[in-house]
């Protein structure tokens, strides 16, 4: 027989200025740190594995096709998280979904480290997609359970530190796998990513007993009489994918566009489902409506940010001289600067939000600031590209661009997570997190399309388009902050 212990409200919600992270947030943060270490450790060298020549240990794939593969892979990772969120809400408790995902991701990384060629790469990436789908949204939902009794300021601080752990992993991953790849080859880098995922699995296993009870519960169990229908839908989906592959409908060049369409359709289905559900109140619908522009603009934001894996990777291979005397600067280290900048600025921004308290900018304004900043970063790259012409771009300038672009993420990523876990209707808590992660699916697949566009037009025209997009959308959100804020706070 178990007994619950009632914790006084004053103990669970510390006075302003004395907020502490709830117990368990750090454990989940370190699990996420090592999982992201493995993910970004792979992501940091994947583009170059596809682009580099056979003599350099790569697969020597055309830039447009490589951008399509990388964009589609990233999009599929986040699309899978929508399915994982549904499983965590309806079939398997979030606690067990995270454990299953960790094992499958580890298997994918191990396969990549020992197999050669496109076939081994494809199977390994599919395993990582499936495992990440099971893990990501459900571990974020667990963090949401840990902070559900906290006010908005404390939630934002908790998620900012959780997001900082994500970015620390995103820094350490490519920093170390990039060095190993530079010294010993790509498959040694893939193997190091597997070691990171093993660390995430161990950390989670040590933390499982301390998770809140809600992590072991299925929020909205699926009735057993609907199991046959869901199995039929799953089998039909797999059949459609296999038929498309064997019929040649899915090719490297169109993978990103296909993934983008699927991400938009999935998001539309979620928004419509929540809008018509009988379990959703009128205030819930207002908040979901307020989240719609944040979703769309966030997807575009991440499309601009994730170009570091597509368009910017192509730019690096073509126009950046990595030689520093007799030493070659590890190519993956360039993309590492982006999350490093986010890590370094996160404590400062979190302290700023805590200091401002109720006077801090609204979520819409924070998103707008992030879009304006990344627009300015690409404006900087436009100036560099114009001034240098066809000559090599100095390495330090591309590193400075990465700092400008990467540090903008603190205004979008953690805020989106915080808003999604707060405003979601009760029956759609985990799935609301999944919807938020669809912004990353949309952004990843969009970055693949942008990489293909970069390969097709002049770089100056390209950077003019993306910088203008970021600036225009950011200013739009800032101007619309008041009506957007009223929708997001409806009933709260």
PAPA-669204 format. One line per field, with one value per residue (C-alpha): residue in three letters; x, y, z. Coordinates in Angstrom, 3 decimals. Layout:
rest c(ALA	...) $
xx c(X	...) $
yy c(Y	...) $
zz c(Z	...) $
***
This chain:
rest c(UNK	UNK	UNK	UNK	UNK	UNK	UNK	UNK	UNK	UNK	UNK	UNK	UNK	UNK	UNK	UNK	UNK	UNK	UNK	UNK	UNK	UNK	UNK	UNK	UNK	UNK	UNK	UNK	UNK	UNK	UNK	UNK	UNK	UNK	UNK	UNK	UNK	UNK	UNK	UNK	UNK	UNK	UNK	UNK	UNK	UNK	UNK	UNK	UNK	UNK	UNK	UNK	UNK	UNK	UNK	UNK	UNK	UNK	UNK	UNK	UNK	UNK	UNK	UNK	UNK	UNK	UNK	UNK	UNK	UNK	UNK	UNK	UNK	UNK	UNK	UNK	UNK	UNK	UNK	UNK	UNK	UNK	UNK	UNK	UNK	UNK	UNK	UNK	UNK	UNK	UNK	UNK	UNK	UNK	UNK	UNK	UNK	UNK	UNK	UNK	UNK	UNK	UNK	UNK	UNK	UNK	UNK	UNK	UNK	UNK	UNK	UNK	UNK	UNK	UNK	UNK	UNK	UNK	UNK	UNK	UNK	UNK	UNK	UNK	UNK	UNK	UNK	UNK	UNK	UNK	UNK	UNK	UNK	UNK	UNK	UNK	UNK	UNK	UNK	UNK	UNK	UNK	UNK	UNK	UNK	UNK	UNK	UNK	UNK	UNK	UNK	UNK	UNK	UNK	UNK	UNK	UNK	UNK	UNK	UNK	UNK	UNK	UNK	UNK	UNK	UNK	UNK	UNK	UNK	UNK	UNK	UNK	UNK	UNK	UNK	UNK	UNK	UNK	UNK	UNK	UNK	UNK	UNK	UNK	UNK	UNK	UNK	UNK	UNK	UNK	UNK	UNK	UNK	UNK	UNK	UNK	UNK	UNK	UNK	UNK	UNK	UNK	UNK	UNK	UNK	UNK	UNK	UNK	UNK	UNK	UNK	UNK	UNK	UNK	UNK	UNK	UNK	UNK	UNK	UNK	UNK	UNK	UNK	UNK	UNK	UNK	UNK	UNK	UNK	UNK	UNK	UNK	UNK	UNK	UNK	UNK	UNK	UNK	UNK	UNK	UNK	UNK	UNK	UNK	UNK	UNK	UNK	UNK	UNK	UNK	UNK	UNK	UNK	UNK	UNK	UNK	UNK	UNK	UNK	UNK	UNK	UNK	UNK	UNK	UNK	UNK	UNK	UNK	UNK	UNK	UNK	UNK	UNK	UNK	UNK	UNK	UNK	UNK	UNK	UNK	UNK	UNK	UNK	UNK	UNK	UNK	UNK	UNK	UNK	UNK	UNK	UNK	UNK	UNK	UNK	UNK	UNK	UNK	UNK	UNK	UNK	UNK	UNK	UNK	UNK	UNK	UNK	UNK	UNK	UNK	UNK	UNK	UNK	UNK	UNK	UNK	UNK	UNK	UNK	UNK	UNK	UNK	UNK	UNK	UNK	UNK	UNK	UNK	UNK	UNK	UNK	UNK	UNK	UNK	UNK	UNK	UNK	UNK	UNK	UNK	UNK	UNK	UNK	UNK	UNK	UNK	UNK	UNK	UNK	UNK	UNK	UNK	UNK	UNK	UNK	UNK	UNK	UNK	UNK	UNK	UNK	UNK	UNK	UNK	UNK	UNK	UNK	UNK	UNK	UNK	UNK	UNK	UNK	UNK	UNK	UNK	UNK	UNK	UNK	UNK	UNK	UNK	UNK	UNK	UNK	UNK	UNK	UNK	UNK	UNK	UNK	UNK	UNK	UNK	UNK	UNK	UNK	UNK	UNK	UNK	UNK	UNK	UNK	UNK	UNK	UNK	UNK	UNK	UNK	UNK	UNK	UNK	UNK	UNK	UNK	UNK	UNK	UNK	UNK	UNK	UNK	UNK	UNK	UNK	UNK	UNK	UNK	UNK	UNK	UNK	UNK	UNK	UNK	UNK	UNK	UNK	UNK	UNK	UNK	UNK	UNK	UNK	UNK	UNK	UNK	UNK	UNK	UNK	UNK	UNK	UNK	UNK	UNK	UNK	UNK	UNK	UNK	UNK	UNK	UNK	UNK	UNK	UNK	UNK	UNK	UNK	UNK	UNK	UNK	UNK	UNK	UNK	UNK	UNK	UNK	UNK	UNK	UNK	UNK	UNK	UNK	UNK	UNK	UNK	UNK	UNK	UNK	UNK	UNK	UNK	UNK	UNK) $
xx c(0.000	1.374	0.756	1.070	2.632	0.963	3.461	2.422	1.870	4.424	7.098	6.258	6.211	9.115	8.853	9.972	13.751	14.268	13.050	14.756	14.556	12.126	13.699	14.133	14.638	18.412	18.205	16.097	18.370	21.479	19.685	18.744	22.273	23.781	20.992	21.548	25.302	24.743	22.193	24.205	27.465	26.066	24.339	27.549	29.393	26.494	26.322	30.042	29.909	27.469	29.339	32.977	34.694	35.317	39.015	38.093	35.963	32.631	29.909	30.421	26.723	25.653	24.995	21.269	20.718	22.796	20.764	17.569	18.685	19.847	16.725	14.410	16.247	15.942	12.285	11.528	13.143	10.706	7.711	8.318	8.034	4.392	3.755	5.776	3.697	0.498	1.840	2.796	-0.729	-2.741	-0.827	2.421	3.365	5.924	8.416	8.550	8.465	11.671	13.390	12.363	13.528	16.933	17.620	16.563	18.642	21.690	21.164	21.012	24.268	26.056	24.921	26.204	29.577	30.201	28.442	29.557	27.615	24.124	22.218	23.821	23.410	19.715	18.907	20.862	19.105	15.679	16.402	17.466	14.284	12.090	13.950	14.049	10.346	9.704	12.091	11.957	8.381	7.880	10.939	9.797	6.346	8.004	9.725	6.309	4.961	7.823	7.008	3.224	2.570	5.016	4.210	5.150	8.417	9.670	8.518	10.464	13.558	13.286	12.830	15.638	18.060	16.621	17.162	20.654	21.425	20.195	22.574	25.503	25.027	24.739	28.112	30.028	28.686	30.074	33.069	34.282	32.924	34.240	37.726	37.634	36.338	39.082	41.777	40.509	37.525	33.734	32.878	34.978	32.918	29.707	31.010	31.652	28.045	26.991	29.036	27.115	23.781	24.936	25.596	22.040	20.626	22.606	21.620	17.940	18.041	19.485	16.701	13.622	12.691	12.633	10.210	6.758	3.848	2.285	5.241	4.088	0.489	-1.203	-2.925	-5.752	-5.784	-6.942	-9.995	-9.078	-11.788	-9.858	-6.610	-7.384	-8.132	-4.857	-2.863	-4.484	-3.611	0.012	0.369	-1.196	1.247	4.246	2.894	2.525	6.116	7.504	5.514	6.717	10.334	10.162	8.253	10.980	8.614	10.868	14.270	16.988	16.033	12.383	12.689	12.683	9.620	7.756	8.674	7.640	4.201	3.748	4.762	2.223	-0.534	0.246	0.158	-3.134	-4.613	-3.566	-4.981	-8.276	-8.546	-8.094	-10.488	-13.376	-12.744	-15.575	-13.010	-11.575	-13.126	-13.648	-10.677	-8.571	-9.482	-8.457	-5.072	-4.578	-5.507	-2.934	-0.319	-0.932	1.132	3.860	3.924	4.230	6.791	8.794	8.901	10.317	12.773	14.163	14.314	16.669	18.669	19.049	20.605	23.879	23.382	22.410	23.068	25.811	27.462	27.575	29.000	31.667	32.787	32.979	34.177	35.886	39.593	40.014	43.809	45.553	49.219	49.777	46.588	43.086	40.325	37.682	34.753	32.143	33.526	32.077	28.485	29.344	29.694	25.935	24.720	27.759	26.596	23.123	24.610	26.696	23.846	21.156	22.095	22.150	18.747	17.255	18.501	16.994	13.567	13.745	14.715	11.971	9.344	5.911	7.492	9.344	8.364	5.473	6.165	5.238	7.729	10.469	9.836	9.946	13.300	14.738	13.529	14.881	18.259	18.625	17.537	20.363	22.801	21.944	22.148	25.700	26.373	24.908	27.381	30.268	29.263	28.952	32.297	34.328	32.829	34.161	37.105	37.346	35.404	37.671	36.988	36.535	33.695	31.668	32.289	30.976	27.880	27.301	27.458	24.906	22.509	22.908	22.397	18.985	17.650	17.260	14.373	12.458	13.286	12.801	9.907	8.047	8.498	7.290	4.217	3.270	3.341	1.261	-1.522	-2.289	-5.809	-5.812	-6.583	-3.772	-0.866	1.777	0.418	0.701	4.406	4.470	2.831	5.532	8.209	6.557	8.048	11.441	10.219	9.015	12.234	14.488	12.715	12.497	16.260	16.684	14.579	16.555	19.806	18.580	17.633	21.092	22.649	20.531	20.819	23.431	24.454	23.867	20.277	19.771	20.984	18.872	15.755	16.421	17.551	14.500	12.238	13.611	13.400	9.881	8.399	10.081	8.758	5.284	5.220	6.425	3.695	1.021	2.191	-0.862	-3.706	-1.532	-0.909	-4.622	-5.324	-2.486	-3.614	-7.343	-8.841	-5.559) $
yy c(0.000	3.386	6.724	10.099	12.938	16.321	19.094	22.584	25.059	27.438	24.742	23.893	27.490	29.447	33.248	35.382	35.672	32.397	29.951	26.590	24.017	21.232	17.913	15.765	18.553	18.192	14.405	14.808	17.608	15.403	12.546	14.966	16.364	12.973	12.095	15.408	14.780	11.660	13.294	16.412	14.482	12.596	15.640	17.670	15.331	13.830	16.528	16.328	12.499	12.869	15.736	14.646	12.636	8.904	9.630	11.734	8.943	10.407	9.229	12.014	12.848	15.944	19.022	19.259	15.559	15.762	18.768	16.848	13.804	15.833	17.994	14.994	13.073	15.997	16.479	12.767	12.778	15.416	13.999	10.734	12.648	13.405	9.671	9.178	11.825	10.050	6.742	8.460	9.867	6.831	3.529	3.523	5.670	8.428	6.851	3.620	5.366	7.208	3.951	2.189	5.143	5.243	1.581	1.983	5.145	3.380	0.528	2.993	4.703	1.394	0.295	3.521	3.064	-0.373	-0.311	1.251	2.857	4.227	1.113	0.966	4.723	4.481	1.712	3.413	6.728	5.046	3.483	6.865	8.426	5.802	5.977	9.761	9.850	7.738	9.645	13.372	14.512	12.143	13.307	16.898	15.960	14.524	17.879	19.473	17.201	18.313	22.032	21.921	23.657	26.471	29.953	31.039	32.705	29.587	27.379	29.521	29.355	25.555	25.045	27.492	25.355	22.169	23.729	24.774	21.099	20.331	22.924	21.729	18.315	20.007	21.663	18.718	16.274	17.764	19.196	15.698	13.673	16.349	16.034	12.217	12.328	14.772	12.525	8.980	9.029	9.332	5.944	6.623	9.795	7.788	5.385	8.235	9.364	5.852	6.249	9.450	7.685	4.937	7.684	8.997	5.510	4.994	8.423	7.725	4.278	5.850	8.472	6.363	5.593	9.288	10.362	11.700	9.252	10.921	9.756	6.166	6.863	6.890	10.256	9.325	5.523	4.285	1.993	-1.602	-1.857	0.713	-1.273	-3.160	0.097	1.707	-1.399	-1.293	2.396	1.714	-1.181	0.885	3.719	1.391	-0.124	3.308	4.219	0.930	1.244	4.837	3.746	0.794	2.847	5.500	8.202	8.961	10.217	12.170	15.298	15.309	13.909	17.366	18.587	15.378	15.701	19.375	18.510	15.702	18.025	20.646	18.049	16.545	19.989	20.826	17.543	18.349	21.863	20.670	17.769	20.063	22.635	20.150	17.910	17.860	17.732	21.123	24.250	27.584	29.061	26.071	26.801	30.433	29.421	26.879	29.575	31.883	29.153	28.805	31.855	30.927	27.442	28.693	31.388	29.039	26.487	29.129	30.246	26.735	26.428	29.426	28.114	24.530	25.718	25.207	21.538	22.221	25.520	26.641	23.207	23.541	27.060	25.734	22.976	25.418	28.732	28.233	27.429	25.162	25.072	26.859	26.316	22.555	21.859	21.358	22.970	20.238	21.116	20.066	22.624	25.434	24.305	23.750	27.501	27.941	25.916	27.067	30.655	29.598	27.815	30.814	33.305	31.145	31.883	35.603	35.545	33.283	35.732	38.602	36.893	36.163	39.767	41.238	38.870	39.926	42.791	40.430	40.350	38.146	34.836	36.452	39.255	36.791	34.846	38.116	39.061	35.684	36.064	39.596	38.483	35.565	37.856	40.221	37.279	36.418	40.097	39.978	36.917	38.749	41.595	39.133	37.239	40.457	41.882	38.695	37.853	34.495	34.473	32.379	33.708	34.070	31.366	33.791	35.578	32.399	31.610	35.065	34.437	31.150	32.992	35.556	32.960	30.404	32.783	33.770	30.291	31.146	33.462	30.751	27.158	27.108	29.573	27.366	24.359	26.331	27.710	24.317	22.553	25.327	26.104	22.589	21.264	18.657	15.750	16.789	17.607	15.305	15.788	19.567	19.049	16.874	19.688	22.052	19.627	19.677	23.160	21.419	18.906	21.738	23.663	20.688	19.762	23.428	23.739	20.936	22.838	25.992	24.086	22.968	26.564	27.715	25.226	26.642	30.462	33.129	33.213	36.986	36.647	33.709	35.507	38.527	36.326	34.578	37.706	39.643	36.781	36.698	40.470	40.790	37.915	39.015	42.567	41.223	39.164	42.097	44.350	41.683	40.880	42.244	40.388	37.287	37.525	37.804	34.598	32.665	33.668	33.027	31.477	31.522) $
zz c(0.000	-0.978	0.739	-0.958	0.945	0.642	0.072	1.198	-1.614	-0.116	-0.395	-4.002	-5.200	-3.711	-3.340	-6.310	-6.471	-4.565	-7.186	-7.314	-10.058	-9.077	-8.109	-11.177	-13.728	-13.538	-13.973	-17.110	-18.281	-18.057	-19.831	-22.583	-22.653	-23.534	-25.972	-27.752	-27.616	-29.693	-32.011	-32.790	-32.728	-35.708	-37.216	-37.062	-39.430	-41.419	-44.103	-44.691	-44.803	-47.692	-49.411	-49.055	-51.768	-51.521	-51.007	-47.949	-46.512	-47.652	-50.035	-52.648	-53.130	-55.107	-52.888	-53.699	-52.951	-49.746	-48.548	-49.297	-47.296	-44.288	-44.289	-44.613	-41.879	-39.476	-40.392	-39.972	-36.522	-35.342	-37.210	-35.375	-32.128	-32.906	-33.093	-29.925	-28.160	-29.207	-27.881	-24.618	-24.284	-25.380	-25.207	-23.193	-20.193	-20.958	-18.522	-20.550	-23.931	-23.014	-22.023	-25.255	-27.324	-25.655	-26.492	-30.149	-30.655	-29.242	-31.713	-34.614	-33.653	-33.187	-36.658	-38.230	-36.601	-38.160	-41.560	-44.842	-47.690	-48.162	-47.101	-43.637	-43.294	-44.174	-41.680	-38.898	-39.492	-39.506	-36.098	-34.731	-36.129	-34.412	-31.100	-30.971	-31.727	-28.651	-26.374	-27.078	-26.524	-23.623	-21.697	-22.250	-20.954	-17.835	-17.276	-17.696	-14.930	-12.690	-13.094	-13.512	-10.154	-10.845	-12.176	-15.712	-14.699	-12.897	-15.766	-18.235	-16.025	-15.639	-19.356	-20.110	-18.085	-19.587	-23.013	-21.986	-21.317	-24.836	-26.233	-24.109	-25.695	-29.071	-28.418	-26.988	-29.596	-32.820	-30.954	-30.059	-32.990	-35.338	-33.870	-34.012	-37.593	-38.532	-37.045	-37.684	-40.039	-40.080	-38.601	-35.513	-35.084	-35.429	-32.779	-30.353	-30.835	-29.764	-26.559	-25.802	-26.242	-23.888	-21.324	-21.775	-21.228	-18.023	-16.685	-17.331	-15.753	-12.598	-12.565	-13.294	-9.673	-8.795	-11.513	-10.557	-10.545	-13.579	-15.683	-15.088	-16.072	-19.483	-19.685	-22.072	-22.605	-25.987	-25.685	-26.489	-29.127	-31.185	-31.188	-34.458	-36.273	-35.134	-36.110	-39.548	-39.969	-38.946	-41.404	-44.180	-43.503	-43.671	-46.903	-48.517	-47.629	-48.994	-52.222	-52.696	-52.205	-54.601	-57.208	-57.162	-55.901	-52.940	-54.066	-52.317	-54.255	-53.152	-49.627	-48.012	-49.912	-49.050	-45.374	-45.344	-46.741	-44.213	-41.351	-42.423	-42.836	-39.420	-37.810	-39.521	-38.285	-34.723	-34.781	-36.281	-33.824	-30.841	-32.304	-32.702	-29.676	-27.123	-24.313	-25.342	-23.781	-25.513	-23.622	-24.684	-28.311	-27.953	-26.578	-29.368	-31.911	-30.310	-30.652	-34.418	-35.534	-33.050	-34.577	-38.158	-37.414	-35.210	-38.042	-40.368	-37.685	-37.299	-41.091	-41.063	-38.087	-39.356	-42.588	-40.760	-41.711	-45.349	-47.140	-44.766	-44.931	-48.721	-48.335	-45.956	-48.344	-51.259	-49.824	-46.450	-46.197	-43.177	-43.263	-40.389	-41.113	-41.173	-39.202	-40.617	-38.584	-37.946	-40.178	-37.610	-35.165	-37.257	-36.636	-32.961	-32.449	-32.949	-29.925	-27.915	-28.279	-27.096	-24.067	-23.058	-23.344	-21.676	-18.003	-18.773	-20.457	-17.748	-15.108	-17.100	-17.235	-13.496	-12.712	-14.902	-13.488	-14.727	-16.710	-19.058	-22.757	-23.830	-25.643	-28.976	-28.395	-27.462	-30.667	-32.610	-31.093	-32.115	-35.713	-36.005	-34.634	-37.037	-39.871	-38.901	-38.858	-42.458	-43.372	-42.020	-44.193	-47.204	-46.660	-46.298	-49.423	-51.425	-50.282	-50.839	-54.226	-55.395	-52.979	-49.816	-46.835	-43.775	-41.208	-38.306	-40.127	-40.582	-36.901	-35.982	-38.110	-36.285	-32.938	-34.059	-35.450	-32.672	-29.751	-31.155	-30.318	-26.632	-27.567	-29.442	-28.466	-24.662	-24.833	-27.304	-24.992	-21.994	-23.774	-25.246	-21.874	-20.282	-22.766	-24.026	-23.324	-20.540	-22.898	-25.268	-22.927	-24.446	-27.939	-27.558	-26.914	-30.032	-31.975	-30.736	-31.930	-35.349	-35.666	-35.647	-38.239	-40.412	-39.845	-40.614	-43.833	-44.810	-44.308	-46.846	-49.376	-48.646	-49.146	-52.566	-53.380	-52.264	-54.701	-57.537	-57.232	-56.518	-52.874	-52.556	-53.780	-51.473	-48.338	-49.273	-49.290	-45.956	-44.095	-45.294	-44.219	-40.679	-40.213	-41.640	-39.623	-36.410	-36.669	-37.463	-34.250	-32.158	-33.574	-32.946	-29.394	-27.519	-29.316	-29.426	-25.682	-24.949	-26.879	-25.221	-21.721	-22.234	-19.114	-17.184) $
***
